[in-house]
């Protein structure tokens, strides 16, 4: 016990000696930057009659205006701090904390110049001057640049190191970049091309509209494409059954008053493993959809209700007539009853005109009455083909 008391006294004495020496050698400031051997050996109380020099006084201009931590050393080397030559160094490296980093490239679409003003009608990215990822992270985070009317959600430094590219979308391009790509951990809306497409669809449609099937993920290419014939391009009637062959929806828009139940059985029998969707689905390319039914939301009960076999309005199934597939319709429950066109079931109307790659491009295509004039029609200074001949 005596030994412990003695040890404690020794430790306290050492600490007091260190503190006293620090106080003496820093002239009372206790700041390691002020440590001086001259001050240590100086006699007297360690004070000076002369005023402090300017180097010891912190002015307001020296305090960082950044809302985040400032520092130097490794973070400056990695992320950069200088704005440009001649400017004071400001550390923006802590803005990087708002981002996740990878080498997954960002999807960038090419848009036409329909109004012939010399510029694309829309852009997915803009290039700005930035001297390091830290400064570019600040620019994107504070959203000081306009990107086609949308807010910044991602960026990457250009190989030169003096500029960076800002993106509104975080959609992956499928390309691995040599440079790091920074994406906001909490993105702003819209943050993907799929979300943007859905927003546009919802602005044009809403409750009371039909479910829409799409040939591609991300709500691209509406309808079901069977050898150039596009079925249900303008929507799929509700309260109905649908059977598919090899071509099934790759994304589905579902209005707020509708719901969809899919089955993995091929052929349209409505059996097998089922999955219910109450919200739009941007990517179903990895799902096996043999058939589906469209129901409606019972708001008073707060649940989806699907038509029974006796209540279903129509059944749509694929039949191959002489090797050419098309959708045929029968009233009521027709699953497992349609076997050939000899049953005189009517074929579903399909699109047989020149249409745009998206509904907004139809205006450039619908007046082209032949296959050649359709597929060879180009728009804008880049001569982009935007028309597709259906049927």
C-alpha positions in Angstrom: 0.0 0.0 0.0 2.8 2.4 0.9 4.5 1.6 -2.5 1.3 2.6 -4.4 1.1 5.9 -2.5 4.7 6.6 -3.2 4.3 5.8 -6.9 1.2 8.1 -7.1 3.2 11.0 -5.5 6.0 10.5 -8.0 3.6 10.5 -11.0 1.9 13.7 -9.8 5.3 15.3 -9.2 6.5 14.5 -12.8 3.2 15.8 -14.3 3.6 19.1 -12.3 7.2 19.5 -13.4 6.2 19.0 -17.1 3.3 21.5 -16.8 5.6 24.0 -15.1 8.3 23.6 -17.7 5.7 24.0 -20.5 4.3 27.1 -18.9 7.8 28.6 -18.5 9.0 27.7 -22.0 5.9 28.9 -23.8 5.9 32.2 -22.0 2.6 31.2 -20.4 0.6 30.4 -23.6 0.8 26.6 -23.2 0.9 26.5 -27.1 3.5 24.1 -28.4 4.1 26.4 -31.3 5.4 29.0 -28.8 8.0 26.6 -27.2 11.4 28.2 -27.0 14.7 27.3 -25.3 15.5 31.0 -25.0 12.3 31.5 -23.0 13.1 28.4 -20.8 16.5 29.8 -19.7 15.3 33.4 -19.4 15.3 34.7 -15.8 12.3 36.5 -14.4 8.6 35.8 -14.6 8.7 35.0 -18.3 6.7 38.0 -19.3 7.8 40.6 -21.8 7.1 44.4 -21.9 7.0 44.3 -25.6 3.6 43.6 -27.4 3.0 40.3 -29.1 4.1 40.2 -32.8 1.6 39.9 -35.6 2.6 36.3 -36.1 1.2 35.4 -32.7 -2.1 37.0 -33.2 -4.9 35.1 -35.1 -6.9 37.5 -37.3 -10.5 36.9 -38.5 -9.2 36.5 -42.1 -7.2 33.4 -40.9 -10.3 31.6 -39.7 -11.6 29.2 -42.3 -15.0 30.1 -43.7 -15.7 26.4 -44.5 -18.4 24.9 -42.3 -16.3 21.8 -42.0 -13.0 20.9 -40.4 -9.9 22.5 -41.9 -6.4 21.0 -41.8 -3.3 20.3 -43.8 -0.8 17.6 -44.6 -2.1 14.3 -46.0 -5.6 15.5 -46.7 -4.3 18.5 -48.7 -2.1 16.2 -50.8 -5.0 13.8 -51.5 -7.9 16.2 -52.0 -6.3 19.6 -52.7 -6.9 22.8 -50.9 -5.9 25.7 -53.1 -8.6 27.4 -55.1 -6.2 28.8 -57.8 -2.8 30.4 -58.0 -2.5 33.4 -55.7 -5.4 32.5 -53.5 -5.1 31.6 -49.9 -5.2 27.8 -49.2 -8.6 26.7 -48.0 -9.1 23.1 -47.1 -12.2 21.5 -48.6 -11.2 17.9 -48.0 -13.8 17.2 -45.4 -16.5 17.7 -48.0 -15.4 14.3 -49.3 -17.1 12.8 -46.2 -20.4 13.4 -47.9 -19.6 11.1 -50.8 -19.0 7.4 -51.5 -16.2 6.6 -53.9 -15.8 4.0 -56.6 -14.6 3.6 -60.1 -18.1 2.9 -61.5 -18.7 5.4 -64.4 -21.8 7.6 -64.5 -24.3 7.1 -67.3 -24.5 10.1 -69.8 -27.0 10.2 -72.5 -26.7 12.1 -75.8 -29.5 14.5 -76.5 -30.6 16.1 -79.8 -30.8 19.8 -80.7 -34.5 19.9 -81.7 -34.7 23.7 -81.5 -31.6 24.2 -83.7 -29.9 26.6 -81.3 -26.5 24.9 -81.6 -26.8 23.2 -78.2 -28.3 19.9 -77.0 -31.8 20.4 -75.5 -30.6 18.7 -72.3 -27.4 17.7 -70.7 -26.4 15.1 -68.1 -23.1 16.7 -67.1 -21.1 19.9 -67.1 -17.4 20.6 -66.8 -16.2 23.2 -64.2 -12.8 24.5 -63.0 -11.7 22.8 -59.8 -8.2 22.4 -58.3 -8.7 19.0 -56.6 -11.5 16.7 -55.5 -12.0 18.7 -52.3 -13.0 21.8 -54.2 -15.1 19.9 -56.7 -16.8 18.1 -53.8 -17.7 21.6 -52.3 -19.1 22.8 -55.7 -21.3 19.7 -56.1 -22.4 19.7 -52.5 -23.3 23.3 -52.5 -25.0 22.9 -55.9 -23.6 26.1 -57.4 -23.8 24.8 -61.0 -26.9 24.1 -63.1 -26.9 20.7 -64.8 -29.8 20.6 -67.2 -32.1 22.1 -64.6 -31.2 19.3 -62.0 -29.0 19.3 -58.9 -25.6 17.8 -58.6 -25.3 14.2 -57.3 -21.9 13.0 -58.5 -18.6 14.2 -59.9 -15.2 13.0 -61.1 -11.9 14.8 -61.6 -10.7 15.1 -65.2 -7.2 13.7 -66.0 -5.8 17.3 -66.2 -6.6 17.8 -62.5 -7.7 21.4 -63.0 -11.3 20.6 -64.0 -14.0 18.2 -62.9 -17.2 16.9 -64.4 -20.5 17.3 -62.5 -23.4 14.9 -63.0 -27.0 15.2 -61.9 -27.5 11.4 -62.2 -25.9 8.6 -60.2 -26.9 5.9 -62.7 -24.0 3.6 -63.5 -22.8 3.4 -67.1 -21.3 -0.1 -66.8 -17.8 1.4 -67.6 -14.9 1.2 -65.0 -13.2 4.6 -64.9 -9.5 5.3 -64.3 -10.4 8.2 -62.0 -12.4 8.0 -58.8 -16.1 8.8 -59.1 -17.7 10.5 -56.1 -21.5 10.0 -55.5 -23.4 11.8 -52.7 -24.4 9.4 -49.9 -27.7 11.2 -49.6 -28.6 12.1 -53.2 -31.1 14.7 -54.4 -34.1 13.9 -56.5 -34.0 12.8 -59.3 -30.7 10.9 -58.8 -31.0 8.3 -61.6 -32.3 8.2 -65.1 -35.0 5.8 -64.1 -36.2 8.1 -61.4 -36.3 11.0 -63.9 -38.2 8.9 -66.4 -40.7 7.9 -63.8 -41.2 11.5 -62.7 -41.9 12.5 -66.3 -44.4 9.6 -66.7 -46.2 10.5 -63.5 -46.5 14.1 -64.6 -48.3 12.9 -67.8 -50.3 10.1 -66.1 -51.7 9.4 -62.7 -54.5 7.6 -61.0 -57.1 6.3 -63.5 -54.4 5.7 -66.2 -53.4 2.2 -67.3 -50.4 0.2 -66.3 -47.6 0.6 -68.9 -45.1 -2.2 -69.8 -41.6 -1.3 -71.1 -39.3 -3.3 -73.3 -36.2 -2.0 -71.4 -35.3 -1.2 -67.8 -35.6 2.3 -66.6 -39.0 2.9 -68.3 -37.5 2.9 -71.8 -39.3 1.8 -75.0 -43.0 1.5 -73.9 -44.9 -1.6 -74.9 -44.1 -5.3 -75.6 -42.1 -5.8 -78.8 -42.9 -8.9 -80.8 -40.9 -9.0 -84.0 -41.3 -5.3 -84.6 -45.0 -5.1 -83.5 -45.4 -3.0 -80.4 -48.3 -4.1 -78.2 -49.7 -2.1 -75.3 -47.5 0.9 -76.1 -50.2 3.3 -74.7 -51.0 1.2 -71.7 -52.3 -2.2 -70.6 -56.1 -2.3 -69.6 -56.7 -3.1 -66.0 -58.8 -5.9 -64.4 -57.2 -8.3 -66.9 -54.9 -11.3 -67.3 -51.7 -11.3 -69.4 -49.7 -14.2 -70.7 -46.2 -13.8 -72.2 -44.0 -16.0 -74.3 -40.3 -15.0 -74.3 -40.8 -11.3 -74.3 -42.1 -9.9 -71.0 -41.9 -6.5 -69.4 -38.4 -5.3 -68.3 -39.9 -2.4 -66.3 -43.5 -1.5 -65.4 -45.2 1.8 -64.5 -47.9 1.2 -62.0 -50.3 4.2 -61.2 -51.3 4.8 -57.6 -54.7 3.1 -57.9 -53.3 0.0 -59.6 -51.3 -3.1 -58.6 -49.7 -6.0 -60.4 -49.2 -9.6 -59.5 -46.7 -11.7 -61.6 -46.2 -15.4 -61.9 -43.1 -17.2 -63.1 -45.0 -19.9 -65.1 -44.4 -19.5 -68.8 -47.5 -19.6 -71.0 -50.0 -17.5 -69.0 -51.7 -19.9 -66.7 -51.5 -17.6 -63.7 -49.7 -20.3 -61.6 -46.3 -20.7 -60.1 -44.4 -18.4 -57.8 -46.1 -15.1 -57.5 -44.8 -11.6 -56.7 -47.0 -8.6 -56.0 -46.0 -5.0 -56.9 -47.8 -2.0 -55.6 -45.2 0.5 -56.9 -43.6 1.1 -60.3 -40.6 -1.2 -61.0 -37.6 0.3 -62.8 -35.8 -3.0 -63.6 -37.4 -6.5 -64.0 -34.9 -7.7 -66.5 -33.7 -10.4 -64.0 -37.2 -11.7 -63.2 -39.0 -14.5 -64.9 -42.5 -13.3 -65.8 -44.6 -15.9 -67.5 -47.9 -14.1 -66.8 -49.5 -11.4 -64.7 -52.7 -9.9 -63.6 -53.6 -6.3 -63.1 -55.7 -5.4 -60.0 -56.9 -2.2 -58.3 -56.4 -0.6 -54.9 -59.3 -0.7 -52.5 -58.7 2.5 -50.7 -61.2 1.9 -47.9 -59.6 -1.5 -47.1 -56.1 -0.3 -47.9 -55.2 -3.4 -50.0 -55.0 -4.6 -53.6 -57.8 -6.6 -55.1 -57.4 -8.8 -58.1 -60.2 -10.1 -60.4 -61.3 -13.7 -60.0 -61.8 -16.0 -62.9 -65.4 -15.0 -63.1 -64.7 -11.3 -62.7 -61.8 -10.7 -65.1 -62.6 -8.4 -68.0 -60.2 -9.8 -70.6 -57.3 -12.2 -71.1 -54.4 -11.3 -73.4 -52.0 -14.1 -74.6 -49.4 -14.7 -77.3 -50.2 -17.0 -80.2 -47.8 -17.8 -83.0 -49.6 -17.8 -86.4 -47.3 -19.3 -89.0 -44.4 -18.6 -86.7 -45.3 -14.9 -86.3 -46.2 -14.0 -82.7 -48.9 -11.6 -81.7 -51.2 -10.9 -78.7 -54.8 -12.1 -79.0 -57.6 -11.2 -76.6 -60.6 -13.0 -75.3 -63.3 -11.7 -73.0 -63.3 -13.0 -69.5 -61.0 -15.7 -68.3 -59.1 -17.1 -71.3 -56.0 -18.6 -69.6 -55.2 -22.0 -71.0 -58.1 -21.7 -73.6 -56.5 -19.9 -76.5 -54.6 -22.4 -78.6 -54.7 -21.1 -82.1 -56.0 -18.2 -84.2 -58.6 -20.6 -85.5 -60.5 -19.8 -82.4 -61.3 -16.4 -84.1 -60.0 -14.5 -81.1 -59.2 -10.9 -82.3 -55.6 -9.8 -82.4 -54.7 -6.9 -80.1 -54.1 -3.6 -81.9 -50.4 -2.9 -82.3 -48.3 0.0 -83.5 -47.4 -0.1 -87.2 -46.1 3.4 -87.8 -42.8 5.2 -87.5 -42.4 6.2 -83.9 -39.7 7.9 -81.8 -37.3 6.1 -79.5 -39.4 7.8 -76.7 -42.9 9.4 -76.8 -41.3 12.9 -76.9 -39.6 12.0 -80.2 -42.8 11.0 -81.9 -43.2 14.5 -83.3 -40.1 13.9 -85.5 -41.2 10.5 -86.8 -44.9 10.0 -87.2 -45.1 11.7 -90.6 -42.6 9.3 -92.1 -44.8 6.8 -94.1 -42.1 4.4 -95.4 -39.6 2.2 -93.7 -36.7 3.9 -95.5 -37.8 7.4 -94.7 -38.3 6.4 -91.0 -35.1 4.6 -90.2 -33.0 7.1 -92.2 -34.5 10.2 -90.6 -32.0 12.1 -88.5 -32.4 15.1 -86.1 -30.0 17.7 -84.9 -26.4 18.6 -85.8 -25.1 15.2 -84.8 -27.5 13.5 -87.2 -28.9 11.3 -84.6 -31.4 8.5 -85.6 -34.4 8.9 -83.3 -37.0 7.0 -85.3 -38.0 3.3 -85.2 -40.2 1.5 -87.7 -42.7 -0.7 -85.8 -44.4 -3.6 -87.5 
